[in-house]
Amino acid sequence: MAVQGKESIIDPLCRSNLSKKGLCDYVINVATGCIHGCKFCYVTSTPTIRMREKVLRDRGVADPQMDWGQYLFVREGIPEILDQKLSRKRSWDETAAGKGVVLLCSTTDPYQNRQCAQVTREAVKVLLKYDKRVRILTRSPLWVNDLDILVHPNVTVGMSLPHLSDELSRQIEPGAPFPSDRLKALTRGQRAGCRLFIAMAPTPPMMESSDFNDHLEQLALLNPEIIFWEPINARGTNGKRMLAAGLEWAKSVMTQKSWASRFVEQWDMLEAAADATQLRDRLHIWPDPELKGYVEQSRFDYWWNRPTVETWPVLQKTA
């Protein structure tokens, strides 16, 4: 049975190093844990979970690493605290790649259930009140209920869509909505005039050229501003979770050499598919430092800390 509850937080707005991926300069995480239960999720290997394992165990989580997907603690007080912080904040960091953007979320899903969705909605309203740029990243279609505030020049909404198979989804992201439902949500958002992006990540290692072609043909219909990409990395606790779930194919990318080799192979497939669908200018690769030595240094450097092609309204200067 899932362990759920609430938790407090002193400062919900955190500086982020995800500018290296072109995502943001700040991040807000509306909860600890996630009920999607993606077997490949990297979050358990980050300090977000590793440094809080005792706290989580004390709250009833038997194994915070292996039980990912079985606990969720929502931070309901975020909107009020955020408003107070922004009312006093006199400076705002904006790197070339992060563009001063606030990401919701990096270690959980902002729309995974109605409780999180409500916190997210109110937090976005606060951010827009202070003229901040907002990036939403989710696997849940619940965001379409907030189109009244998300259709805004300072908001871009993205969905994680690493593949198009509903059958595969039940194996590797058992608690998440089907990819087909995500496509429907994106289509609805596009028709409403919402700015969109896609996180085509992480792609499973068995995807081949035809799969990338089919995928990008579907994405082209949505006219996303950007398509982020990286493959599955199964060399941490997530690899153990995948094997425990019977995903034997994870073994094919569990060594650094095999993972790096498949990374480069899929990278080439993706770029060829993007050329065929005229989406090459929308691609944004997320390279991994451990690729060094397996890919040309110039190819790696091109993407590291690279800004996206997205454009944003000019930020209001903080006094």
C-alpha positions as a Markdown table, in Angstrom:
| # | Residue | x | y | z |
|---|---|---|---|---|
| 1 | Met | 0.0 | 0.0 | 0.0 |
| 2 | Ala | 1.3 | 3.5 | -0.9 |
| 3 | Val | 2.4 | 5.8 | 1.9 |
| 4 | Gln | 1.0 | 9.2 | 1.4 |
| 5 | Gly | 0.9 | 12.4 | 3.5 |
| 6 | Lys | 2.0 | 16.0 | 3.7 |
| 7 | Glu | 5.3 | 17.7 | 4.5 |
| 8 | Ser | 6.4 | 21.3 | 5.1 |
| 9 | Ile | 9.2 | 23.1 | 3.4 |
| 10 | Ile | 11.1 | 26.2 | 4.4 |
| 11 | Asp | 12.1 | 27.4 | 0.9 |
| 12 | Pro | 10.4 | 25.9 | -2.1 |
| 13 | Leu | 12.3 | 27.9 | -4.7 |
| 14 | Cys | 15.8 | 26.4 | -5.3 |
| 15 | Arg | 18.6 | 27.3 | -7.6 |
| 16 | Ser | 19.2 | 24.4 | -10.1 |
| 17 | Asn | 22.1 | 23.1 | -12.1 |
| 18 | Leu | 19.7 | 22.0 | -14.8 |
| 19 | Ser | 20.7 | 25.0 | -16.9 |
| 20 | Lys | 23.3 | 22.5 | -18.3 |
| 21 | Lys | 20.3 | 20.8 | -19.9 |
| 22 | Gly | 18.7 | 24.0 | -21.1 |
| 23 | Leu | 15.8 | 23.5 | -18.7 |
| 24 | Cys | 15.9 | 26.2 | -16.0 |
| 25 | Asp | 17.7 | 28.2 | -13.4 |
| 26 | Tyr | 15.3 | 27.5 | -10.6 |
| 27 | Val | 13.2 | 24.5 | -9.6 |
| 28 | Ile | 10.1 | 24.0 | -7.4 |
| 29 | Asn | 9.3 | 20.4 | -6.4 |
| 30 | Val | 5.7 | 20.1 | -5.1 |
| 31 | Ala | 6.3 | 16.8 | -3.3 |
| 32 | Thr | 8.7 | 14.2 | -2.2 |
| 33 | Gly | 8.1 | 10.9 | -4.0 |
| 34 | Cys | 6.0 | 10.1 | -7.0 |
| 35 | Ile | 3.2 | 7.7 | -7.6 |
| 36 | His | 4.0 | 7.1 | -11.3 |
| 37 | Gly | 6.6 | 4.5 | -10.2 |
| 38 | Cys | 8.8 | 4.8 | -13.3 |
| 39 | Lys | 11.3 | 1.9 | -13.1 |
| 40 | Phe | 14.0 | 3.9 | -14.8 |
| 41 | Cys | 13.6 | 7.0 | -12.7 |
| 42 | Tyr | 17.0 | 8.5 | -11.5 |
| 43 | Val | 15.6 | 10.5 | -8.6 |
| 44 | Thr | 16.3 | 7.9 | -5.9 |
| 45 | Ser | 20.0 | 8.2 | -6.7 |
| 46 | Thr | 20.0 | 12.0 | -6.0 |
| 47 | Pro | 20.4 | 13.7 | -2.6 |
| 48 | Thr | 16.6 | 14.4 | -2.7 |
| 49 | Ile | 16.1 | 10.8 | -1.5 |
| 50 | Arg | 19.5 | 9.5 | -0.5 |
| 51 | Met | 20.0 | 12.2 | 2.2 |
| 52 | Arg | 16.4 | 11.7 | 3.5 |
| 53 | Glu | 16.2 | 7.9 | 3.8 |
| 54 | Lys | 16.0 | 7.9 | 7.6 |
| 55 | Val | 13.2 | 10.5 | 7.6 |
| 56 | Leu | 11.3 | 8.6 | 4.9 |
| 57 | Arg | 11.7 | 5.3 | 6.8 |
| 58 | Asp | 10.4 | 7.0 | 10.0 |
| 59 | Arg | 7.3 | 8.0 | 8.0 |
| 60 | Gly | 6.6 | 4.4 | 7.0 |
| 61 | Val | 8.6 | 4.0 | 3.7 |
| 62 | Ala | 10.3 | 0.6 | 4.1 |
| 63 | Asp | 12.9 | 1.1 | 1.3 |
| 64 | Pro | 13.0 | 4.6 | -0.2 |
| 65 | Gln | 15.2 | 3.4 | -3.1 |
| 66 | Met | 13.4 | 0.2 | -4.2 |
| 67 | Asp | 9.9 | 1.4 | -3.2 |
| 68 | Trp | 9.9 | 4.3 | -5.5 |
| 69 | Gly | 6.4 | 4.9 | -6.7 |
| 70 | Gln | 4.9 | 3.8 | -3.4 |
| 71 | Tyr | 5.1 | 7.0 | -1.5 |
| 72 | Leu | 4.2 | 10.7 | -1.9 |
| 73 | Phe | 4.4 | 13.6 | 0.6 |
| 74 | Val | 2.8 | 16.8 | -0.8 |
| 75 | Arg | 4.0 | 20.2 | 0.1 |
| 76 | Glu | 0.7 | 22.0 | 0.3 |
| 77 | Gly | 2.2 | 25.2 | 1.8 |
| 78 | Ile | 4.3 | 26.1 | -1.2 |
| 79 | Pro | 2.2 | 28.8 | -2.8 |
| 80 | Glu | 2.0 | 31.0 | 0.3 |
| 81 | Ile | 5.7 | 30.6 | 1.1 |
| 82 | Leu | 6.6 | 31.3 | -2.5 |
| 83 | Asp | 4.6 | 34.4 | -2.5 |
| 84 | Gln | 6.3 | 35.7 | 0.6 |
| 85 | Lys | 9.7 | 34.9 | -0.8 |
| 86 | Leu | 9.2 | 36.5 | -4.2 |
| 87 | Ser | 7.7 | 39.6 | -2.5 |
| 88 | Arg | 11.1 | 40.1 | -0.8 |
| 89 | Lys | 13.4 | 38.8 | -3.5 |
| 90 | Arg | 15.6 | 41.6 | -5.0 |
| 91 | Ser | 17.7 | 39.7 | -7.5 |
| 92 | Trp | 17.0 | 36.9 | -10.0 |
| 93 | Asp | 19.6 | 34.7 | -11.6 |
| 94 | Glu | 19.5 | 34.2 | -15.3 |
| 95 | Thr | 22.1 | 32.1 | -17.0 |
| 96 | Ala | 22.4 | 31.9 | -20.8 |
| 97 | Ala | 21.2 | 28.3 | -20.9 |
| 98 | Gly | 18.7 | 28.5 | -18.0 |
| 99 | Lys | 17.1 | 31.8 | -19.1 |
| 100 | Gly | 15.8 | 32.5 | -15.6 |
| 101 | Val | 13.1 | 29.8 | -16.0 |
| 102 | Val | 11.5 | 28.1 | -13.0 |
| 103 | Leu | 10.9 | 24.3 | -13.6 |
| 104 | Leu | 8.0 | 22.4 | -12.0 |
| 105 | Cys | 9.3 | 19.8 | -11.3 |
| 106 | Ser | 12.6 | 18.0 | -11.4 |
| 107 | Thr | 12.2 | 15.2 | -8.8 |
| 108 | Thr | 8.4 | 14.6 | -8.8 |
| 109 | Asp | 5.5 | 15.2 | -11.1 |
| 110 | Pro | 3.5 | 18.4 | -10.6 |
| 111 | Tyr | 0.3 | 17.0 | -11.9 |
| 112 | Gln | 0.4 | 13.4 | -10.8 |
| 113 | Asn | -2.8 | 13.7 | -8.8 |
| 114 | Arg | -5.3 | 16.4 | -7.9 |
| 115 | Gln | -3.6 | 17.3 | -4.7 |
| 116 | Cys | -0.3 | 18.0 | -6.5 |
| 117 | Ala | -2.2 | 19.7 | -9.3 |
| 118 | Gln | -3.8 | 22.2 | -6.9 |
| 119 | Val | -0.4 | 23.1 | -5.4 |
| 120 | Thr | 1.1 | 23.5 | -8.9 |
| 121 | Arg | -1.8 | 25.7 | -10.1 |
| 122 | Glu | -1.5 | 28.1 | -7.2 |
| 123 | Ala | 2.3 | 28.1 | -7.4 |
| 124 | Val | 2.1 | 29.0 | -11.1 |
| 125 | Lys | -0.3 | 31.8 | -10.4 |
| 126 | Val | 2.2 | 33.2 | -7.9 |
| 127 | Leu | 5.1 | 33.0 | -10.3 |
| 128 | Leu | 3.1 | 34.8 | -13.0 |
| 129 | Lys | 2.1 | 37.4 | -10.5 |
| 130 | Tyr | 5.9 | 38.2 | -10.3 |
| 131 | Asp | 6.5 | 37.9 | -14.0 |
| 132 | Lys | 8.6 | 34.7 | -13.9 |
| 133 | Arg | 9.1 | 32.3 | -16.7 |
| 134 | Val | 7.6 | 28.9 | -16.0 |
| 135 | Arg | 8.3 | 25.4 | -17.4 |
| 136 | Ile | 5.9 | 22.5 | -16.5 |
| 137 | Leu | 7.2 | 18.9 | -17.0 |
| 138 | Thr | 4.7 | 16.2 | -16.4 |
| 139 | Arg | 3.4 | 12.7 | -17.5 |
| 140 | Ser | -0.2 | 13.5 | -16.4 |
| 141 | Pro | -2.9 | 15.0 | -18.6 |
| 142 | Leu | -4.4 | 16.9 | -15.6 |
| 143 | Trp | -2.6 | 20.1 | -16.7 |
| 144 | Val | -5.3 | 20.6 | -19.4 |
| 145 | Asn | -7.6 | 21.6 | -16.5 |
| 146 | Asp | -5.4 | 24.6 | -16.0 |
| 147 | Leu | -5.3 | 26.0 | -19.5 |
| 148 | Asp | -6.9 | 29.2 | -18.3 |
| 149 | Ile | -3.5 | 30.1 | -16.7 |
| 150 | Leu | -1.1 | 27.9 | -18.7 |
| 151 | Val | -1.9 | 29.5 | -22.0 |
| 152 | His | 0.5 | 32.4 | -21.3 |
| 153 | Pro | 3.6 | 33.7 | -23.0 |
| 154 | Asn | 5.6 | 33.1 | -19.8 |
| 155 | Val | 4.6 | 29.4 | -19.6 |
| 156 | Thr | 5.6 | 26.4 | -21.6 |
| 157 | Val | 4.2 | 22.9 | -20.8 |
| 158 | Gly | 6.0 | 19.7 | -21.6 |
| 159 | Met | 5.2 | 16.1 | -21.3 |
| 160 | Ser | 7.6 | 13.2 | -20.9 |
| 161 | Leu | 7.0 | 11.0 | -23.9 |
| 162 | Pro | 9.9 | 8.6 | -24.4 |
| 163 | His | 8.0 | 6.2 | -26.6 |
| 164 | Leu | 4.5 | 5.7 | -28.0 |
| 165 | Ser | 3.7 | 2.2 | -26.7 |
| 166 | Asp | 0.9 | 1.9 | -24.1 |
| 167 | Glu | 1.9 | -1.7 | -23.5 |
| 168 | Leu | 5.5 | -0.9 | -22.8 |
| 169 | Ser | 4.3 | 2.0 | -20.6 |
| 170 | Arg | 2.6 | -0.4 | -18.2 |
| 171 | Gln | 5.9 | -2.3 | -17.8 |
| 172 | Ile | 8.3 | 0.6 | -17.2 |
| 173 | Glu | 6.1 | 3.4 | -15.9 |
| 174 | Pro | 3.2 | 1.4 | -14.3 |
| 175 | Gly | 1.5 | 4.3 | -12.5 |
| 176 | Ala | 1.7 | 6.9 | -15.2 |
| 177 | Pro | -1.0 | 7.7 | -17.8 |
| 178 | Phe | -0.7 | 6.0 | -21.2 |
| 179 | Pro | 1.4 | 7.7 | -23.9 |
| 180 | Ser | -1.8 | 7.8 | -26.0 |
| 181 | Asp | -3.5 | 9.9 | -23.3 |
| 182 | Arg | -0.5 | 12.2 | -23.1 |
| 183 | Leu | -0.7 | 12.8 | -26.9 |
| 184 | Lys | -4.4 | 13.7 | -26.5 |
| 185 | Ala | -3.5 | 16.2 | -23.8 |
| 186 | Leu | -0.8 | 17.7 | -25.9 |
| 187 | Thr | -3.2 | 18.0 | -28.9 |
| 188 | Arg | -5.8 | 19.7 | -26.7 |
| 189 | Gly | -3.1 | 22.1 | -25.4 |
| 190 | Gln | -1.9 | 22.9 | -28.9 |
| 191 | Arg | -5.4 | 23.7 | -30.0 |
| 192 | Ala | -5.8 | 26.0 | -27.0 |
| 193 | Gly | -2.7 | 27.9 | -28.0 |
| 194 | Cys | -0.4 | 26.6 | -25.2 |
| 195 | Arg | 3.3 | 26.7 | -25.7 |
| 196 | Leu | 4.6 | 23.1 | -25.8 |
| 197 | Phe | 7.7 | 21.1 | -25.5 |
| 198 | Ile | 8.5 | 17.4 | -25.4 |
| 199 | Ala | 10.8 | 15.4 | -23.2 |
| 200 | Met | 11.5 | 12.4 | -25.4 |
| 201 | Ala | 13.3 | 10.8 | -22.5 |
| 202 | Pro | 14.5 | 8.4 | -21.5 |
| 203 | Thr | 14.2 | 6.3 | -24.6 |
| 204 | Pro | 14.4 | 2.5 | -24.0 |
| 205 | Pro | 17.4 | 0.7 | -25.7 |
| 206 | Met | 15.3 | -1.4 | -28.0 |
| 207 | Met | 14.0 | 1.6 | -30.0 |
| 208 | Glu | 15.3 | 1.5 | -33.5 |
| 209 | Ser | 15.3 | 3.9 | -36.5 |
| 210 | Ser | 11.7 | 3.1 | -37.5 |
| 211 | Asp | 10.5 | 3.8 | -33.9 |
| 212 | Phe | 12.2 | 7.2 | -33.9 |
| 213 | Asn | 10.7 | 8.0 | -37.3 |
| 214 | Asp | 7.2 | 7.1 | -36.1 |
| 215 | His | 7.7 | 9.0 | -32.9 |
| 216 | Leu | 8.8 | 12.3 | -34.6 |
| 217 | Glu | 6.1 | 12.1 | -37.2 |
| 218 | Gln | 3.6 | 12.2 | -34.3 |
| 219 | Leu | 5.4 | 15.0 | -32.5 |
| 220 | Ala | 5.6 | 17.1 | -35.7 |
| 221 | Leu | 1.8 | 17.3 | -35.6 |
| 222 | Leu | 2.0 | 19.0 | -32.2 |
| 223 | Asn | 4.5 | 21.7 | -33.5 |
| 224 | Pro | 6.5 | 21.7 | -30.2 |
| 225 | Glu | 9.0 | 24.4 | -29.6 |
| 226 | Ile | 11.7 | 22.0 | -28.4 |
| 227 | Ile | 12.2 | 18.2 | -28.2 |
| 228 | Phe | 14.6 | 17.2 | -25.4 |
| 229 | Trp | 16.2 | 13.8 | -25.6 |
| 230 | Glu | 18.3 | 11.3 | -23.8 |
| 231 | Pro | 18.3 | 7.4 | -23.5 |
| 232 | Ile | 17.7 | 5.2 | -20.4 |
| 233 | Asn | 20.7 | 5.0 | -18.1 |
| 234 | Ala | 20.3 | 1.8 | -16.1 |
| 235 | Arg | 23.5 | 1.8 | -14.1 |
| 236 | Gly | 22.2 | 2.9 | -10.7 |
| 237 | Thr | 19.4 | 1.9 | -8.3 |
| 238 | Asn | 17.0 | 2.3 | -11.2 |
| 239 | Gly | 18.7 | -0.6 | -13.0 |
| 240 | Lys | 18.1 | -2.8 | -10.0 |
| 241 | Arg | 14.4 | -1.8 | -10.0 |
| 242 | Met | 14.1 | -2.6 | -13.7 |
| 243 | Leu | 15.6 | -6.0 | -13.3 |
| 244 | Ala | 13.3 | -6.6 | -10.2 |
| 245 | Ala | 10.4 | -5.7 | -12.5 |
| 246 | Gly | 11.4 | -8.4 | -15.0 |
| 247 | Leu | 12.8 | -5.9 | -17.6 |
| 248 | Glu | 15.7 | -8.1 | -18.8 |
| 249 | Trp | 16.5 | -5.7 | -21.6 |
| 250 | Ala | 17.9 | -3.3 | -19.1 |
| 251 | Lys | 21.0 | -5.6 | -18.9 |
| 252 | Ser | 21.9 | -4.4 | -22.4 |
| 253 | Val | 22.8 | -0.9 | -21.0 |
| 254 | Met | 24.1 | -1.7 | -17.5 |
| 255 | Thr | 27.8 | -1.2 | -18.2 |
| 256 | Gln | 29.3 | 2.1 | -19.1 |
| 257 | Lys | 30.5 | 0.8 | -22.5 |
| 258 | Ser | 27.2 | -0.7 | -23.5 |
| 259 | Trp | 25.2 | 2.3 | -22.3 |
| 260 | Ala | 27.5 | 4.8 | -24.1 |
| 261 | Ser | 27.5 | 2.7 | -27.3 |
| 262 | Arg | 23.7 | 2.6 | -27.4 |
| 263 | Phe | 23.5 | 6.3 | -26.5 |
| 264 | Val | 25.5 | 7.2 | -29.6 |
| 265 | Glu | 23.6 | 4.8 | -31.8 |
| 266 | Gln | 20.2 | 6.2 | -30.8 |
| 267 | Trp | 21.5 | 9.7 | -31.0 |
| 268 | Asp | 22.4 | 9.1 | -34.7 |
| 269 | Met | 19.0 | 7.5 | -35.3 |
| 270 | Leu | 17.2 | 10.4 | -33.7 |
| 271 | Glu | 19.0 | 13.0 | -35.8 |
| 272 | Ala | 18.3 | 11.1 | -39.0 |
| 273 | Ala | 14.6 | 10.9 | -38.1 |
| 274 | Ala | 14.6 | 14.6 | -37.2 |
| 275 | Asp | 16.1 | 15.4 | -40.6 |
| 276 | Ala | 13.4 | 13.3 | -42.3 |
| 277 | Thr | 10.6 | 15.1 | -40.4 |
| 278 | Gln | 12.2 | 18.6 | -40.6 |
| 279 | Leu | 12.5 | 18.8 | -36.8 |
| 280 | Arg | 16.3 | 18.9 | -36.6 |
| 281 | Asp | 16.2 | 22.5 | -35.4 |
| 282 | Arg | 13.8 | 21.6 | -32.5 |
| 283 | Leu | 16.1 | 18.9 | -31.1 |
| 284 | His | 17.9 | 19.5 | -27.8 |
| 285 | Ile | 20.2 | 16.6 | -26.7 |
| 286 | Trp | 21.0 | 16.0 | -23.1 |
| 287 | Pro | 24.6 | 14.7 | -23.1 |
| 288 | Asp | 26.0 | 12.9 | -20.1 |
| 289 | Pro | 29.5 | 13.6 | -18.8 |
| 290 | Glu | 30.2 | 9.9 | -18.8 |
| 291 | Leu | 30.0 | 9.9 | -22.6 |
| 292 | Lys | 33.4 | 11.6 | -22.8 |
| 293 | Gly | 35.7 | 9.2 | -24.6 |
| 294 | Tyr | 32.8 | 7.5 | -26.4 |
| 295 | Val | 31.7 | 10.5 | -28.6 |
| 296 | Glu | 33.6 | 13.3 | -30.3 |
| 297 | Gln | 34.4 | 16.0 | -27.8 |
| 298 | Ser | 33.1 | 18.7 | -30.1 |
| 299 | Arg | 29.7 | 16.9 | -30.4 |
| 300 | Phe | 29.5 | 16.8 | -26.6 |
| 301 | Asp | 30.5 | 20.4 | -26.1 |
| 302 | Tyr | 28.0 | 21.6 | -28.6 |
| 303 | Trp | 25.1 | 20.6 | -26.4 |
| 304 | Trp | 26.6 | 21.1 | -22.9 |
| 305 | Asn | 25.1 | 24.2 | -21.3 |
| 306 | Arg | 23.5 | 25.1 | -24.6 |
| 307 | Pro | 20.4 | 27.4 | -24.6 |
| 308 | Thr | 17.3 | 26.1 | -26.2 |
| 309 | Val | 15.8 | 27.7 | -29.3 |
| 310 | Glu | 12.8 | 28.9 | -27.3 |
| 311 | Thr | 12.2 | 32.6 | -27.0 |
| 312 | Trp | 10.7 | 34.3 | -23.9 |
| 313 | Pro | 9.3 | 37.7 | -23.1 |
| 314 | Val | 11.8 | 40.0 | -21.5 |
| 315 | Leu | 11.9 | 39.5 | -17.7 |
| 316 | Gln | 10.7 | 42.3 | -15.5 |
| 317 | Lys | 13.8 | 43.7 | -13.8 |
| 318 | Thr | 13.8 | 43.1 | -10.0 |
| 319 | Ala | 14.6 | 46.3 | -8.2 |
